[in-house]
Amino acid sequence: MNYTFQFGEALKELPYLLGGAIVTLEIAFMAFWSGAILGLAGAYGLVYGPRWIKRSVGTYITFFTNTPSVVQIFFLFYALPEAGILLSSFTAVTLGLALNSAAYLAEIQRAGFLSVRQTEIDAAETLGMSRFQMLRYVIVPHIARTIYPPLSSFFIWLVLGSSIGALYGVEELTGRAINIATSNLRTIEIFLVTALIYVVLTLCASVSLGLVGRYFFRVKGGLLR
């Protein structure tokens, strides 16, 4: 094997790769919070909604958890234009990951709802709280502590899963790495550096989420166990 490593060729592209890392975090952040909000509504419907809402949410979850996210994004990016709905690659990927995340996060948050003790609900009803007030002051604080660790892990998964955007031309970290490797043909060096950037991203995210969990929700997560 006469391959000569030239990491200098990869390192001089570091600013370009770091720009892609920022795009990666943007996709993960927007997909996570959009999915979390939709998932919260879905979880509430599964636990407290009428039968038709439970069935509708259940159908949504079954569909999105049993089809690949790459297929879902493919539909948004390539099929919707046939109906006159044009989405940029960034929007299609972010929206696809958000809709996919909502299904999984609905199940995670549903577990949080079910962990709320009936005595807490009864006390809130005795105080005359509306459903919205119960959700805001009783249910959400409780489930936040219960499900924070799996939510943190899911965000890390989204950071890595956002690499699927490279298939649709999004210049996130993996997409930019492919662009560089195609140009200078230093594939090994470029993707070793890219992998290292992903490691740093996930470690920083894990530590940050662990600190937030410890000081705001009194739970341990990430690397702070």
Backbone as CSV, one residue per row, in Angstrom:
resi,resn,N_x,N_y,N_z,CA_x,CA_y,CA_z,C_x,C_y,C_z
1,MET,0.854,-1.188,0.000,0.000,0.000,0.000,0.890,1.239,0.000
2,ASN,0.821,2.032,-1.038,1.669,3.205,-1.201,0.917,4.514,-0.965
3,TYR,-0.111,4.437,-0.146,-0.903,5.643,0.124,-0.162,6.529,1.115
4,THR,-0.037,7.800,0.819,0.609,8.770,1.704,-0.447,9.703,2.281
5,PHE,-0.553,9.704,3.586,-1.532,10.572,4.233,-1.090,12.028,4.137
6,GLN,-2.006,12.873,3.788,-1.750,14.308,3.685,-2.838,15.062,4.451
7,PHE,-2.716,15.044,5.773,-3.737,15.687,6.606,-3.737,17.209,6.461
8,GLY,-2.643,17.742,5.935,-2.624,19.181,5.685,-3.707,19.592,4.702
9,GLU,-3.985,18.717,3.720,-5.034,18.997,2.739,-6.409,19.035,3.395
10,ALA,-6.576,18.213,4.432,-7.859,18.197,5.147,-7.968,19.365,6.113
11,LEU,-6.882,19.650,6.795,-6.924,20.699,7.822,-7.125,22.091,7.222
12,LYS,-6.652,22.297,6.015,-6.863,23.616,5.421,-8.324,23.835,5.008
13,GLU,-9.095,22.742,4.990,-10.534,22.846,4.718,-11.351,22.904,6.004
14,LEU,-10.663,22.986,7.138,-11.345,22.958,8.431,-12.395,24.062,8.587
15,PRO,-12.111,25.320,8.210,-13.159,26.353,8.335,-14.433,26.010,7.567
16,TYR,-14.273,25.454,6.386,-15.428,25.047,5.574,-16.198,23.929,6.257
17,LEU,-15.470,22.965,6.835,-16.123,21.866,7.543,-16.834,22.358,8.807
18,LEU,-16.213,23.273,9.517,-16.835,23.806,10.739,-18.106,24.589,10.409
19,GLY,-18.109,25.233,9.247,-19.348,25.887,8.797,-20.449,24.864,8.586
20,GLY,-20.070,23.699,8.059,-21.042,22.612,7.898,-21.518,22.084,9.227
21,ALA,-20.625,22.075,10.235,-21.015,21.620,11.566,-22.084,22.537,12.164
22,ILE,-21.979,23.826,11.884,-22.999,24.762,12.364,-24.345,24.462,11.722
23,VAL,-24.326,24.168,10.419,-25.572,23.801,9.723,-26.142,22.521,10.316
24,THR,-25.282,21.566,10.648,-25.715,20.319,11.287,-26.457,20.597,12.584
25,LEU,-25.894,21.471,13.413,-26.537,21.818,14.680,-27.846,22.558,14.458
26,GLU,-27.907,23.398,13.448,-29.155,24.110,13.133,-30.264,23.132,12.777
27,ILE,-29.948,22.160,11.925,-30.940,21.156,11.529,-31.403,20.369,12.738
28,ALA,-30.446,19.899,13.543,-30.789,19.096,14.715,-31.633,19.896,15.700
29,PHE,-31.259,21.146,15.941,-31.978,21.983,16.903,-33.415,22.239,16.451
30,MET,-33.573,22.639,15.193,-34.918,22.952,14.699,-35.785,21.701,14.603
31,ALA,-35.203,20.592,14.137,-35.970,19.345,14.024,-36.377,18.848,15.402
32,PHE,-35.468,18.976,16.379,-35.776,18.487,17.726,-36.907,19.276,18.362
33,TRP,-36.815,20.598,18.358,-37.840,21.392,19.036,-39.176,21.351,18.314
34,SER,-39.152,21.310,16.986,-40.410,21.156,16.246,-41.032,19.804,16.556
35,GLY,-40.199,18.762,16.548,-40.688,17.427,16.859,-41.158,17.306,18.294
36,ALA,-40.465,17.989,19.217,-40.850,17.919,20.630,-42.216,18.559,20.867
37,ILE,-42.467,19.690,20.203,-43.762,20.363,20.361,-44.883,19.510,19.772
38,LEU,-44.659,18.989,18.555,-45.664,18.114,17.948,-45.838,16.839,18.774
39,GLY,-44.717,16.322,19.262,-44.775,15.108,20.071,-45.501,15.316,21.381
40,LEU,-45.339,16.507,21.976,-46.039,16.813,23.218,-47.553,16.828,22.990
41,ALA,-47.968,17.453,21.871,-49.401,17.469,21.542,-49.909,16.051,21.288
42,GLY,-49.093,15.249,20.577,-49.502,13.880,20.303,-49.597,13.041,21.560
43,ALA,-48.617,13.212,22.471,-48.629,12.456,23.725,-49.832,12.829,24.574
44,TYR,-50.146,14.113,24.610,-51.317,14.561,25.366,-52.588,13.949,24.796
45,GLY,-52.669,13.919,23.452,-53.836,13.319,22.809,-53.951,11.831,23.075
46,LEU,-52.811,11.140,23.101,-52.821,9.700,23.364,-53.315,9.380,24.769
47,VAL,-52.973,10.233,25.724,-53.316,9.960,27.117,-54.679,10.515,27.508
48,TYR,-54.985,11.730,27.051,-56.195,12.400,27.528,-57.233,12.676,26.440
49,GLY,-56.893,12.415,25.179,-57.805,12.749,24.102,-58.921,11.737,23.912
50,PRO,-59.953,12.116,23.144,-61.024,11.162,22.824,-60.508,10.070,21.898
51,ARG,-61.334,9.076,21.671,-60.895,7.900,20.923,-60.398,8.242,19.526
52,TRP,-61.073,9.166,18.833,-60.675,9.445,17.456,-59.301,10.123,17.397
53,ILE,-58.980,10.920,18.386,-57.653,11.538,18.440,-56.595,10.485,18.734
54,LYS,-56.894,9.590,19.671,-55.943,8.520,19.989,-55.645,7.670,18.763
55,ARG,-56.693,7.366,17.988,-56.483,6.560,16.784,-55.687,7.332,15.738
56,SER,-55.974,8.611,15.582,-55.257,9.427,14.598,-53.782,9.539,14.945
57,VAL,-53.495,9.827,16.212,-52.102,9.935,16.651,-51.400,8.584,16.534
58,GLY,-52.109,7.514,16.898,-51.538,6.179,16.783,-51.175,5.832,15.353
59,THR,-52.039,6.229,14.401,-51.762,5.992,12.985,-50.538,6.766,12.537
60,TYR,-50.445,8.018,12.974,-49.289,8.864,12.645,-47.997,8.220,13.152
61,ILE,-48.011,7.788,14.405,-46.821,7.179,15.006,-46.445,5.895,14.283
62,THR,-47.442,5.074,13.971,-47.179,3.816,13.280,-46.541,4.058,11.921
63,PHE,-47.049,5.045,11.198,-46.508,5.339,9.870,-45.071,5.829,9.949
64,PHE,-44.822,6.822,10.795,-43.500,7.453,10.809,-42.437,6.620,11.511
65,THR,-42.839,5.706,12.382,-41.834,4.855,13.028,-41.591,3.558,12.263
66,ASN,-42.351,3.336,11.211,-42.195,2.105,10.434,-41.817,2.365,8.984
67,THR,-41.425,3.604,8.697,-40.889,3.934,7.376,-39.579,4.689,7.569
68,PRO,-38.613,4.501,6.685,-37.320,5.179,6.845,-37.445,6.688,6.661
69,SER,-36.687,7.430,7.425,-36.730,8.890,7.297,-36.250,9.333,5.916
70,VAL,-35.363,8.552,5.297,-34.902,8.928,3.965,-36.050,8.883,2.967
71,VAL,-37.000,7.956,3.141,-38.163,7.874,2.262,-39.101,9.056,2.527
72,GLN,-39.283,9.388,3.777,-40.156,10.512,4.131,-39.624,11.828,3.557
73,ILE,-38.310,12.031,3.659,-37.716,13.252,3.117,-37.759,13.233,1.588
74,PHE,-37.564,12.061,1.005,-37.656,11.927,-0.453,-39.024,12.396,-0.936
75,PHE,-40.082,12.000,-0.216,-41.434,12.412,-0.591,-41.573,13.929,-0.521
76,LEU,-41.074,14.532,0.558,-41.190,15.983,0.722,-40.425,16.735,-0.362
77,PHE,-39.237,16.223,-0.706,-38.360,16.958,-1.613,-38.670,16.720,-3.087
78,TYR,-39.082,15.487,-3.417,-39.281,15.151,-4.825,-40.736,14.975,-5.233
79,ALA,-41.594,14.521,-4.302,-42.992,14.264,-4.671,-43.866,15.504,-4.528
80,LEU,-43.651,16.295,-3.483,-44.494,17.477,-3.283,-44.430,18.478,-4.442
81,PRO,-43.282,18.652,-5.112,-43.276,19.553,-6.274,-44.276,19.178,-7.349
82,GLU,-44.620,17.879,-7.428,-45.641,17.459,-8.392,-46.998,18.067,-8.061
83,ALA,-47.181,18.424,-6.775,-48.424,19.068,-6.352,-48.257,20.583,-6.251
84,GLY,-47.131,21.082,-6.746,-46.898,22.522,-6.743,-46.296,23.058,-5.462
85,ILE,-45.844,22.181,-4.575,-45.238,22.609,-3.304,-43.738,22.386,-3.395
86,LEU,-42.989,23.477,-3.491,-41.544,23.397,-3.647,-40.864,23.708,-2.318
87,LEU,-40.015,22.817,-1.877,-39.262,23.009,-0.640,-37.776,22.971,-0.956
88,SER,-37.010,23.838,-0.299,-35.563,23.770,-0.445,-35.068,22.479,0.203
89,SER,-33.875,22.065,-0.149,-33.332,20.833,0.430,-33.197,20.962,1.945
90,PHE,-32.777,22.130,2.420,-32.641,22.346,3.866,-33.990,22.226,4.557
91,THR,-35.021,22.865,3.978,-36.358,22.819,4.572,-36.926,21.408,4.557
92,ALA,-36.745,20.710,3.439,-37.287,19.349,3.317,-36.646,18.412,4.332
93,VAL,-35.335,18.515,4.492,-34.635,17.647,5.446,-35.041,17.973,6.875
94,THR,-35.075,19.260,7.204,-35.442,19.660,8.564,-36.876,19.268,8.880
95,LEU,-37.784,19.514,7.939,-39.188,19.163,8.144,-39.360,17.653,8.247
96,GLY,-38.674,16.911,7.387,-38.777,15.454,7.436,-38.288,14.888,8.751
97,LEU,-37.155,15.392,9.240,-36.636,14.927,10.523,-37.546,15.354,11.674
98,ALA,-38.159,16.528,11.555,-39.072,16.990,12.601,-40.308,16.100,12.682
99,LEU,-40.892,15.782,11.533,-42.079,14.927,11.514,-41.746,13.526,12.011
100,ASN,-40.575,13.027,11.623,-40.140,11.715,12.087,-39.881,11.725,13.589
101,SER,-39.229,12.783,14.054,-38.924,12.905,15.484,-40.193,13.002,16.316
102,ALA,-41.201,13.691,15.785,-42.448,13.873,16.528,-43.067,12.538,16.914
103,ALA,-42.963,11.565,16.019,-43.545,10.250,16.303,-42.833,9.580,17.471
104,TYR,-41.505,9.592,17.441,-40.739,8.971,18.526,-40.868,9.757,19.827
105,LEU,-40.833,11.081,19.718,-40.921,11.911,20.919,-42.310,11.859,21.544
106,ALA,-43.329,11.593,20.726,-44.677,11.421,21.279,-44.714,10.212,22.203
107,GLU,-44.070,9.139,21.802,-44.035,7.938,22.640,-43.217,8.171,23.909
108,ILE,-42.086,8.890,23.760,-41.264,9.188,24.935,-42.032,10.053,25.925
109,GLN,-42.699,11.090,25.391,-43.425,11.996,26.267,-44.710,11.362,26.808
110,ARG,-45.256,10.433,26.068,-46.408,9.688,26.568,-46.036,8.940,27.850
111,ALA,-44.849,8.350,27.853,-44.375,7.676,29.062,-44.269,8.657,30.219
112,GLY,-43.878,9.890,29.897,-43.814,10.909,30.932,-45.177,11.261,31.484
113,PHE,-46.166,11.381,30.605,-47.538,11.654,31.045,-48.036,10.560,31.979
114,LEU,-47.761,9.312,31.583,-48.251,8.186,32.375,-47.554,8.091,33.734
115,SER,-46.397,8.746,33.851,-45.678,8.709,35.124,-46.241,9.706,36.144
116,VAL,-47.110,10.617,35.662,-47.715,11.596,36.581,-48.718,10.869,37.482
117,ARG,-48.586,11.046,38.764,-49.477,10.365,39.710,-50.874,10.976,39.674
118,GLN,-51.864,10.117,39.800,-53.253,10.570,39.767,-53.548,11.560,40.895
119,THR,-52.855,11.400,42.023,-53.082,12.326,43.145,-52.714,13.758,42.758
120,GLU,-51.684,13.918,41.901,-51.305,15.249,41.444,-52.391,15.840,40.548
121,ILE,-52.955,15.005,39.681,-54.036,15.467,38.808,-55.256,15.843,39.640
122,ASP,-55.592,14.995,40.608,-56.750,15.277,41.460,-56.564,16.580,42.225
123,ALA,-55.347,16.817,42.721,-55.082,18.052,43.453,-55.244,19.267,42.551
124,ALA,-54.765,19.154,41.303,-54.901,20.261,40.357,-56.366,20.528,40.034
125,GLU,-57.159,19.466,39.870,-58.587,19.638,39.600,-59.294,20.264,40.798
126,THR,-58.882,19.874,41.998,-59.476,20.442,43.212,-59.222,21.945,43.288
127,LEU,-58.044,22.366,42.807,-57.697,23.788,42.805,-58.382,24.547,41.671
128,GLY,-59.124,23.837,40.844,-59.866,24.480,39.755,-59.031,24.811,38.538
129,MET,-57.918,24.115,38.367,-57.072,24.380,37.199,-57.730,23.874,35.919
130,SER,-57.535,24.626,34.852,-57.995,24.171,33.545,-57.027,23.123,33.022
131,ARG,-57.385,22.457,31.899,-56.490,21.452,31.330,-55.142,22.077,30.943
132,PHE,-55.201,23.304,30.395,-53.963,23.974,30.002,-53.103,24.284,31.219
133,GLN,-53.714,24.758,32.291,-52.961,25.050,33.510,-52.361,23.783,34.114
134,MET,-53.125,22.699,34.081,-52.592,21.427,34.567,-51.381,21.003,33.746
135,LEU,-51.489,21.194,32.426,-50.394,20.820,31.543,-49.148,21.642,31.846
136,ARG,-49.353,22.940,32.057,-48.221,23.848,32.241,-47.576,23.742,33.618
137,TYR,-48.388,23.663,34.652,-47.852,23.767,36.014,-47.657,22.419,36.724
138,VAL,-48.341,21.380,36.253,-48.265,20.097,36.943,-47.601,19.026,36.070
139,ILE,-48.147,18.843,34.869,-47.721,17.722,34.046,-46.345,17.951,33.426
140,VAL,-46.158,19.094,32.742,-44.899,19.342,32.041,-43.689,19.347,32.986
141,PRO,-43.737,20.053,34.145,-42.573,19.995,35.046,-42.240,18.580,35.508
142,HIS,-43.283,17.777,35.734,-43.047,16.406,36.191,-42.418,15.561,35.096
143,ILE,-42.988,15.610,33.910,-42.469,14.761,32.842,-41.108,15.246,32.349
144,ALA,-40.832,16.560,32.526,-39.519,17.067,32.119,-38.416,16.367,32.892
145,ARG,-38.630,16.179,34.179,-37.638,15.480,34.999,-37.572,13.994,34.650
146,THR,-38.716,13.430,34.295,-38.770,11.990,34.024,-38.130,11.616,32.695
147,ILE,-38.393,12.416,31.677,-37.972,12.024,30.327,-36.785,12.818,29.811
148,TYR,-36.198,13.677,30.641,-35.059,14.473,30.166,-33.914,13.612,29.629
149,PRO,-33.507,12.555,30.342,-32.408,11.729,29.810,-32.665,11.148,28.417
150,PRO,-33.835,10.511,28.165,-34.051,10.001,26.798,-34.178,11.106,25.759
151,LEU,-34.710,12.268,26.156,-34.783,13.387,25.216,-33.383,13.862,24.844
152,SER,-32.499,13.898,25.824,-31.114,14.297,25.566,-30.446,13.334,24.594
153,SER,-30.655,12.058,24.807,-30.078,11.048,23.911,-30.640,11.174,22.507
154,PHE,-31.929,11.507,22.417,-32.551,11.648,21.107,-31.965,12.842,20.352
155,PHE,-31.651,13.919,21.073,-31.036,15.075,20.415,-29.678,14.702,19.844
156,ILE,-28.894,13.934,20.596,-27.594,13.478,20.097,-27.788,12.650,18.830
157,TRP,-28.812,11.798,18.835,-29.110,10.990,17.650,-29.433,11.885,16.458
158,LEU,-30.163,12.980,16.703,-30.508,13.892,15.613,-29.281,14.600,15.050
159,VAL,-28.339,14.944,15.921,-27.104,15.562,15.443,-26.427,14.641,14.438
160,LEU,-26.357,13.360,14.755,-25.741,12.400,13.849,-26.654,12.099,12.661
161,GLY,-27.962,12.004,12.918,-28.908,11.664,11.859,-29.073,12.751,10.816
162,SER,-28.706,13.986,11.156,-28.835,15.077,10.191,-27.922,14.887,8.988
163,SER,-26.968,13.967,9.095,-26.073,13.692,7.967,-26.829,13.178,6.749
164,ILE,-28.063,12.747,6.958,-28.881,12.293,5.833,-29.121,13.425,4.838
165,GLY,-28.963,14.665,5.317,-29.152,15.815,4.435,-28.191,15.830,3.262
166,ALA,-27.038,15.168,3.414,-26.064,15.130,2.318,-26.648,14.479,1.076
167,LEU,-27.599,13.552,1.256,-28.223,12.882,0.113,-29.063,13.833,-0.726
168,TYR,-29.464,14.954,-0.121,-30.349,15.902,-0.807,-29.652,17.230,-1.102
169,GLY,-28.337,17.225,-1.004,-27.581,18.413,-1.374,-27.453,19.461,-0.291
170,VAL,-27.806,19.128,0.944,-27.648,20.085,2.041,-26.174,20.123,2.431
171,GLU,-25.618,21.306,2.542,-24.201,21.424,2.871,-23.992,21.454,4.383
172,GLU,-24.459,20.391,5.037,-24.100,20.229,6.450,-22.735,19.549,6.492
173,LEU,-22.336,19.058,7.647,-20.968,18.567,7.802,-20.630,17.453,6.826
174,THR,-21.463,16.423,6.755,-21.178,15.315,5.845,-21.240,15.756,4.384
175,GLY,-22.207,16.612,4.061,-22.333,17.106,2.696,-21.083,17.858,2.259
176,ARG,-20.545,18.687,3.154,-19.335,19.430,2.813,-18.124,18.508,2.715
177,ALA,-18.089,17.490,3.576,-16.988,16.529,3.495,-16.996,15.818,2.146
178,ILE,-18.177,15.461,1.666,-18.289,14.805,0.355,-17.823,15.751,-0.747
179,ASN,-18.218,17.026,-0.650,-17.792,18.012,-1.653,-16.270,18.109,-1.726
180,ILE,-15.631,18.176,-0.547,-14.174,18.303,-0.509,-13.504,17.041,-1.043
181,ALA,-13.968,15.872,-0.573,-13.367,14.606,-0.990,-13.502,14.398,-2.490
182,THR,-14.603,14.845,-3.057,-14.807,14.721,-4.501,-13.841,15.615,-5.265
183,SER,-13.513,16.746,-4.622,-12.635,17.717,-5.280,-11.163,17.353,-5.182
184,ASN,-10.698,17.022,-3.962,-9.254,16.780,-3.806,-8.869,15.303,-3.701
185,LEU,-9.873,14.434,-3.650,-9.660,12.979,-3.627,-8.883,12.493,-2.399
186,ARG,-8.867,13.286,-1.344,-8.240,12.864,-0.085,-9.337,12.358,0.848
187,THR,-10.021,11.309,0.420,-11.218,10.829,1.109,-10.928,10.381,2.537
188,ILE,-9.861,9.612,2.732,-9.565,9.083,4.063,-9.321,10.218,5.054
189,GLU,-8.456,11.155,4.668,-8.126,12.256,5.568,-9.349,13.120,5.871
190,ILE,-10.118,13.432,4.839,-11.282,14.301,5.018,-12.293,13.671,5.960
191,PHE,-12.552,12.386,5.779,-13.587,11.765,6.608,-13.080,11.397,7.999
192,LEU,-11.780,11.240,8.174,-11.252,11.092,9.523,-11.414,12.394,10.305
193,VAL,-11.111,13.508,9.667,-11.299,14.816,10.311,-12.779,15.064,10.571
194,THR,-13.622,14.701,9.595,-15.070,14.873,9.769,-15.590,14.049,10.937
195,ALA,-15.125,12.808,11.039,-15.538,11.947,12.157,-15.124,12.560,13.488
196,LEU,-13.927,13.138,13.535,-13.450,13.771,14.764,-14.328,14.963,15.134
197,ILE,-14.752,15.732,14.125,-15.638,16.870,14.392,-16.965,16.378,14.963
198,TYR,-17.494,15.273,14.413,-18.739,14.711,14.954,-18.553,14.286,16.410
199,VAL,-17.396,13.681,16.725,-17.137,13.273,18.102,-17.142,14.489,19.025
200,VAL,-16.485,15.554,18.595,-16.437,16.775,19.405,-17.840,17.365,19.567
201,LEU,-18.614,17.389,18.480,-19.984,17.917,18.547,-20.832,17.162,19.554
202,THR,-20.790,15.836,19.458,-21.645,15.031,20.335,-21.181,15.098,21.784
203,LEU,-19.864,15.146,22.006,-19.364,15.265,23.371,-19.756,16.612,23.983
204,CYS,-19.622,17.682,23.212,-20.003,19.007,23.714,-21.498,19.070,23.994
205,ALA,-22.297,18.504,23.093,-23.746,18.492,23.292,-24.104,17.670,24.522
206,SER,-23.443,16.536,24.710,-23.732,15.671,25.844,-23.399,16.360,27.157
207,VAL,-22.240,17.013,27.216,-21.859,17.733,28.436,-22.825,18.881,28.708
208,SER,-23.170,19.639,27.666,-24.087,20.769,27.834,-25.458,20.308,28.327
209,LEU,-25.977,19.249,27.715,-27.273,18.728,28.132,-27.209,18.169,29.551
210,GLY,-26.080,17.562,29.888,-25.920,17.057,31.241,-25.947,18.176,32.269
211,LEU,-25.289,19.301,31.956,-25.289,20.447,32.869,-26.684,21.036,33.018
212,VAL,-27.395,21.164,31.900,-28.765,21.683,31.957,-29.646,20.774,32.797
213,GLY,-29.544,19.464,32.568,-30.346,18.521,33.341,-30.039,18.560,34.813
214,ARG,-28.766,18.693,35.155,-28.380,18.689,36.571,-28.870,19.939,37.300
215,TYR,-28.752,21.095,36.661,-29.041,22.337,37.369,-30.475,22.837,37.221
216,PHE,-31.190,22.351,36.223,-32.572,22.807,36.036,-33.599,21.736,36.381
217,PHE,-33.270,20.473,36.151,-34.240,19.408,36.380,-33.806,18.413,37.446
218,ARG,-32.614,18.623,38.006,-32.091,17.739,39.045,-31.972,16.287,38.573
219,VAL,-31.596,16.133,37.310,-31.370,14.795,36.784,-29.973,14.742,36.207
220,LYS,-29.441,13.540,36.099,-28.131,13.337,35.524,-28.275,12.758,34.133
221,GLY,-27.471,13.256,33.233,-27.538,12.739,31.874,-26.246,13.001,31.150
222,GLY,-26.165,12.522,29.908,-24.968,12.730,29.117,-23.749,12.135,29.784
223,LEU,-22.659,12.904,29.832,-21.424,12.436,30.435,-21.372,12.694,31.920
224,LEU,-22.366,13.423,32.450,-22.364,13.784,33.866,-23.192,12.814,34.656
225,ARG,-22.753,11.589,34.751,-23.500,10.556,35.454,-22.840,10.266,36.796
